[in-house]
């Protein structure tokens, strides 16, 4: 049966595709190249198996499917990095043979887990840290050193979760250095080795942040540090958006807050969604007066035809991509700019053209959303714009508007290629309804008519309480039973706990006013 399954798999090209996939063959070539390099440049065939195994597993876990140019550049960079790492390890080994094994504790090994945590992800950082600890044991034959390296690396990876500021890296370097120095002192019983490990841990963040910065700027890796920098409202592009299109800037801020809340509830990359929401409409900088949120008076669309208006509105996506590329924004952020309208049509001008019997077909260039984050971005953007145009901000009206927007997107097939389930889309809808209801909450009106109505209501309530007091006195004189009293209280339709709470609030504020008046009376 096993041979039959293998033969059927070969017929279906499953094993063939795996062997010649983008991960297996490059990983095999990288491992072979690095192993031969170690053989001829390093210490012969003694460490060939270890180097081959570590190199193959590392490259196989790190390589992913993506753009060919990015894939190739990352592969070349990985080979260069591993070459330098092996040269450093073997040269260090020769140096340590001459200078003593104490200096091995001065090597900043914490650079590896911290860099991999932000450039790749936590799971691969754990795998590679374990492999490096394994390699360290074969190089130096010191189990204590390998154990300390793995323990401190694991602690560092756990502490790095949620880090957004670079300064925290230095604090974690001190914490992990203290943990490692205590372990070194307990296992090796050498104060010099313990001190060297602590100093190397303090020095590690400088090297890590330098490598991470290069990966961010040259390879477009979106780390939490990079996203935090892009969310700075003093970023030149956001400053330009605030000055030239203030209405769009405010809309982007609101959408970013709504999308962040929803993404956090779904457990996806909320920082990425919030950052991308700030830049999703930067294309409106070129023609801000043609968008309703930036017009204080008459719209310029009244002077042109609906087809031309639709083309101008649709053009802001293409303009946004060009502006983002000129400012060297990461490719992942540019994907949000492309996908936040999908392939929908400008609904307002399309309906206007139908009423005027004008035939034209204008759609956003797309593509449709390709990730759950861009789905959240699309729904939040459309729902915020639709709710803002309402005259009634009641909860029912907000819910009805959100349902209508999402139904329209689904009918146009905007979520067909996104990895989002119906359950996730339902949760996105509920989260956006709640966020919009919290944002567009009912406010107190300061108009004179509203104030007069408020005063009339208060007076009527006071007169009602006065009459109720009279009735209670009459009931007491007539010695009405307690059961009848409970029945009468229920018939009043008032909650006694609410009355007590309101009386407490009134007494609290009245006490404060009396305290303010007492000094005057004494004087």
N, C-alpha and C positions, 0 to 999 in steps of 0.2 A: 504493500500500500504506500509505503514511504517513497519507493522508487517511482511508483505511478504518479504520486503527487509532484515529485520533482520533475518528471518528464512532462506532465501537464503544465507545470509552471514555466518550463523552458519553452513549450509551445506557445504559451500566452505572453512570452517575452518579459515575465516578471523578474526572473533572476538575471536575464541578459540586461535589462534596463537598469537594474540595481548595480551590476558590476561596472557598467559604462556610464553611471550617473555622474552628476556634477560633484559628488562628494567622495565616492570610493576611489576612482582613478587618481584625481589630484592628491588625495590623502596618501595613497600608496606611493606616488611619485615623490611627494615631499618627504615621506619617511625614508625612502630609499636614498634620496639625494643627501639628506642630513646624516644618515648612518654611514654612507661611504665617505662623506666629508670628515666625520669623526674618526673613521678608520685610517685615512691617509694623513690627516693633519693632527689628529689627537693621539690616542694611545693604542693603536692597533685594533685587533678584532675582539679585544676583551669585553668592550662595552657595546658591541654592535647590536645585540639583541635588545638591551635595555633602551638604547637610543631609538631603535626602530619602533619598538612598541609604544614608547611615550610619544614620539613624533606622529605616528599614525593615528593613535587615539585622540591626541590633541587636535590635529588638523581635521579629523573626521567629525569631531564634536563642534568645532568652531565654524566650519564652512556651512553656508546656507544658500538656498536658492535666491536669486535676485538679479539685478542688473549685471550684465556680463563685464562691463568696465569696472564697476565697483567690486565685483567678485574677483577679477584678476588683480586689481590693485591691492585688495585685502590679502590675497594669497601671496603676492610678492612681498608685501610688508610683513606678513607672518613668517615667511621663510627667512627674511633678513633678521627679524627679531629673534627667532630661535637660533640662528647661526651665531649671533652676538651673545646670546645667552649661553650656548654650549662653549664658545670660546672663553667666555668669562669664567664658567664653572671649571673647565679643565686648566686654564691658566691659574685660577685661584687654588686649585688642588696642588699644582706644582709649587706655588708660592707658599702654601700652608705647610707643605712637607719641609720646606727650608725654615719657615718662621714659627712653626708651632700651630697646633690646632685651635688655639684660643681665638684667633682672628676670624674664624668662620662665623662666630656669633655677631660680628660687626657687619655682615652682609645684609643689606635691606631686603630681606625676602618678602616682607609684607607688601612690596610693590606689586607682586604678581596677583594676589587675590583682590586687592583694591582696584587695580586696573581692569581685570576681567569682569568684576562685578558690574562696573558701569559701562564697559564697552560691549560686553556680551549679555550675560544675565547671571543671576545668583546660582542656578543649578550648574552651569558650566564652570563658574568660578570655583565651586566646591570640587568638581571633578579634576580640574587642572591643578588645584592646590594639593589634592591628594596625590596626583601623579608626580608633582614636583617634590613632595615629601618622600615619596617612594624612590625617586631618582637621587635625592639627597642622601638617603641611607646607603645606596649602592656606591656613591662617590666617596663618602667619608666613613662608612661603616660605623656610624654613631647613631644608635637607636634613640637615645635621649634627644639628640638634635632634631631628628626626623619627627619625633613625637611632639616636641615643643613647637616646631614649625607648623604642623598640622593643627594642633590645638588652638594656637594663637590665630591662625588663618581662619579657622572655623568661627572663632569668637568675633573676629573683625568683620566677616561676611554677615553675621547676624546683626551686628551693631550698625552696619551701613544701611540697613533698610530705613527708608524715609528721610535720608540725608539730602538736603537741597542746597546747603551753603558750603562753600569750600573751607571755611574756617573750622567746621566740625571735623574735617579730616585730621587736622592737627590735634584736636582734643582726643579723637579716637586713637591716634598714634601714641599719645601719652598713656592712655588706658591700656592698650594692648602691650605697650612696652613694659608697663608695670606687671601685667599678668605674666608675660614671658620671662621677665627678670626674676620673678618669684619662683616660677617653675624651674628655671635654670639654676637658681640658688639651691632649690630643694633637691634636684636630681644630680647636678654636677658638683654641688658644694664648692663653688668657686665664685668669689665676689667679682673677679675681673671679667669672667665670661658673662655674668649677670649684668654688669654695668655696660659692657659692649652691646649686649642685646637691647638694653633700654635705649642707648644712644642711636642704634641703627633704626629702631622703631620710630624715634622722633624725626629722624632724617628721611624716612620712607615717604611721608606725604609730599615732600618737595618733588621727588622723582615721579610719584604717581600722578600728581596734578599736572606736571609737565607733559607726560605721555597722554593723559586724558585730553588736555587742551589741543594737542596735535591731532588726535583722533577726531575731535569735534570739528575743528576748522578745516582739515584737509580731507576727511572721509565722511563728513556729515553725520557723525554718530550723535544721536540725541540723548545726552546724559541729563540727569536732573539739574546739574549745574548750568548747562547750556539753556535748558528750558527756563530756569530761574532768571538768567540774564536776558532772555528774549521777552520775558513778561515785564521787564522794567518799563514803566510808562514814559521814561525819559529816553527810550530808544529813538534814534533819529527818525525812523519810519513812523512810529506812533506819534511823535511830536508833530510831524508833518500832517498826519491824519487828523489830529486834534485841531490844528490851525485851519486847514483847508476844508475839512468836512466834519464840523463838530457834532452834527446830528448822527452821522455814521459812527463816529468815535463813541458816542454814548450808547448807541445800539450795540456796538461790539462789546462794550463793557458789560452790558446787561446779559447778552447772549453768553459771554464767557462765564459769568457767575451761574447762570441757569444750567449750562452744559456741564460745568464742573460738579455741581450738586448731583446731577443725574448720573454722570460717569462714576462718581464715588460710590453711589448706591449700587451700581452694576458691577463694581470691582474691576473696571478697565482703567486704562492710563488717563487718569483725570487731569494730571498736569499737562499732558500733551493736548488734550481737548481744550483746556482753558487757554493755553498759549496760542493754539491755532485759531481760536475764536477771535482773538484780538486782531489777527491779520487777515481774516477771511474776506473782508470787504475793502482792502486797501486799493483795489482798482478804481474805486469811486473817487480817488484823489484827482484823477485826470479831468473828470467832468462832474464836480460835486453838485452844481446847480440843477442837474437833471434828475436828482433823486429827492423825493418828497421830504425826507427827514432834514435836508440841508436848505430847504427853501423857506424863507420867512414870508414871502409874499406870493405873487402869481407864479405858477409853474411854467417853465419854458416849453413844456410839452404841448401847451395850448397853441403854440405858434407853428408846430410841425405836424406831420401826419402820423397815425398810429404805427405803420410799418417802420418809419424812421425812428420813432420813439423806442420801439421794441429792440431795434438793432443797437441803439445807444445803451439801453439798459443791459442787454446781453453782453455787450463789449467789455463791461467792467471785470468780467472773469478773466478774459485774455489780458487786459491791462494789468490786473492784479498779479498774474503769473510773471509778466515781464518785469514789473516793479520788484517782486520778491526775488527774482533771479538777479536783478541788478544790485540788490542789497545782500546777495549771497545768503538768503535764508535757506535752511535745510530742505531737502527734497520732501521730507514727510510733511512739513508745513505747507509746501506748495501743493501737495496732493489735496489738502483740505480746501485750498482756494479753488482748485479745479472741480472738486466733487460736491461742494456744498449746495449747488443748485441742480446737480445731476444733468439730465437731458430734458428737463421740463421746459415749458414755454412761458413767457411773461404773460400771465393770465389776464391782467387788466387790459393790456393793449390788444391781446388776441380777441377778447370779447368785444372790445370797442370796434375792431376791424370787422368782426362778424355782423355787428349792428349796422355798419356802414356799407356792407356788402363788398368789402375789400378782401381779395384773396391773397394771402401771403402765409408763409410758414417760416417762423423764426424760433429757434430753440437754443438753449444754452449748450455750449460745446461738450460739456461733460468731461469725463465719464461719470457714470452713476457711482454711488459710494461703494468702496471696496473693503471697508473695515467697519467694525461696530462703532469706532470713534467718529468716523465721518457720518454715519447714520445719526448719531446723537447730535452732531453739529448741524446737519440738514434740518432735522425736526425742530431743534431749538431755535434756529434762525428763522424758519418760516412761521412757527407758532408765535414767536415774540413780535414779529412784524404784523401778523394778523390780529393779535390781541391789542396791540398798540392802536390800531385803527378803529377799535370798538368805541362806542359811546357809553355803553354799560359794562362796567368791570365786575359784574356779579359773578359768583362762582359758577352758576349754571351756564352763563354765556361763555365763560372761559373754557369750561369743559366741552361745550358744544363746538367751539372754534377749533380746539386741539383735535378733537375727533374728526372733524371735517378736513383739516389739513393733512393728517396722517392717512386718512382714507384716500384722499386725492393722490398722495405720493404713491401709495400702494397700487392704485388703479393704473398709474402710469409706469409701473414696473421699476421704480427707483431703487427698491431693495432686493431685486432679484439676484444680484451678484454680490451682495454683502453677506458675510458670515453671521447673520443675525436671525434668531428664531422668532416666531410669533410671540412667544412668552417674553423675550427680551424687548421686543417692540412695545408690548403692552406695558411692561415696567417703565420703559422710557416715557410713554404717554402719561402714566400716572405721576411720574416724577416731575415732568414738565408742567402738568396741571397744578400740582402743589406749589412748585416754585413760582409760577406765574401768579397764582392766587396770593402768595405771600408778598410778591413784589407789587402787584397792583391792588393793594388792600384799600378798604374804604377809609377815607380821611374825613376829618371834621371840616365843615364849611364855615367860613367866617362872614358870610353874607348877613345883613341885618335881618332879613326875613327868617333865616334859619335860627338866629339868636332869639328872635321874638317867639318863634314856635317852641324853642327850648324853654323859655321862661314860662309860657302858658302851660306847658306840660308839667313843669315843676310845681306851679301853683295848684293845678288840678290834683296832683298827687298829694300835696300837703292837705288840701281840703278833704280829700278822701280819707287820709289818715285821721283827721280830726273827727269826722263822722264815725269812723270805725272805733275810735276811742270812746265816744259816747255810747255806742251800742254795747261795747264790752262792759261798761259800768252798769248799764241796765241789766245785762245778763248776769252780772255778779249779784245784783240786788234780788233778782228773781231766783238765784241759786239753781242755775241750770246744771244738769248733770255733766260729768266730764266727757261722756260718750257723745252727747249732743255738741259739746264744745269742739271736739275733734272733727265732727262732721261739718260744723260751720267753718272751721279753719280750712278744710279741704275744699269746701264750696267757694271760698274766696279765691282759690287758684293761685295763691302766693306761696313761695318757698320760704320757710322760716329761716333756713340757713342763709339764704341770700339776703334776707332782711337783716339778720344779725351781722353778716359781713359788711353790709352797707352802713349799718349803724356804727360799727367799729371804725370804718374809714372816716365817717363824719365826725365821730368823737375825737379821732386822732388829729384831724385837721383843725377842729375847734380848740383842742388843747394847745396846739401850736400857736393859734391866733391869740389865745388867752395869755400864753407865756410872753408873746411879743407885747401885749398891752399892759401887763403887770408893771414893768418898769415905769411906764408913763403914769400909772395910778399912784405908785409909790412916790414919784417925784412931785 
